[in-house]
Amino acid sequence: MHESQITDQHTILETLCNVTKYCLSYVGGPQDSWVTDSLFYELDVKTHEILFKWSSLDHVDQIPISNVQQFYPVADFGKNQFIPYGYFHINSVDKSEDGSYLIVSRYYCSIFKIFKKTALSNGHYRAKQAKILSLIANFPSVKSKHPYGGHPSGGHLKNATRL
């Protein structure tokens, strides 16, 4: 576990890391590589039920690993599970008033807005169906921002770069 916070809806947001195998050959790393997958969960405080789960590796089609190379090159990382390539590094997650999530990525130097897209019958959401919108791209001060601490709606981000 990396960080957690209680929301006004009596849920808890947890950021976590999971070391897993992933091919990095297309960005100059080993084919048989190890990466740190950045995750966050929203859990019901009383029941401990998972309400939402998001994984950076599930969204490399929307947030390509190649985009982080200028800030955090593969170099000698990823050769084994003890020194994985932590390309995303989720610093924090906040829930917006509209129900979306704002996540800060250290090495992308970005804040991403995650929208819940499709409801399941039980009222919960599937993370793989989340829509991603990058709010700030290549913003160096974001790299060390931990946590984001902005307005919950993200509305003050006037110079946002949308993907």
Secondary structure, 3 states (H helix, E strand, C coil): CCEEEECCCCEEEEEEEEEEEECCHHHCCCCCEEEEEEEEEEEECCCCCEEEEEECHHHCCCCCHHHHCCCCCCCCCCCCCCCCECCCCEEEEEECCCCCEEEEECCCCEEEEEECCCECCCCCECHHHCEEEEEECCCHHHHHCCCCCCCCCCCCCCCCCCC
